[in-house]
Amino acid sequence: MEKKPFTKNLKEEEKTALERSKAKAQETKGVVKEAVGKATDNTKLKTEGKVDQFVGKAKDDVAKAKDAAHDAGEKFHKDLNKKY
C-alpha cells in the first residue's frame, strides 16, 4: 500500500494554513539572516535574508489568495443552493 504525503491527507483549509505558517517561518528566517548579516557586515547574508523575506511574503500572499478563492467558491455554492 502506497503512503500518501502528509499534505495530501489534509483538508484545503488546513493545507493553506500549513502553507501560510511555512511562509511566515521563511519570512522570520529572512529577518534573522538579514540581522546577522548586518551585525557581521556580511552582504551575502543580508541579501539572502531580504530574499527569504520577499519569497516568504509572496508565498503567504498566494496562500491568502487561495483562501479567498476557496471562501468565494463556497459562498457561491451556498447562494446558488438557496436560489434553487
Secondary structure by P-SEA (a helix, b strand, c coil): cccccccccccaaaaaaaaaaaaaaaaaaaaaaaaaaaaaccaaaaaaaaaaaaaaaaaaaaaaaaaaaaaaaaaaaaaaaaac
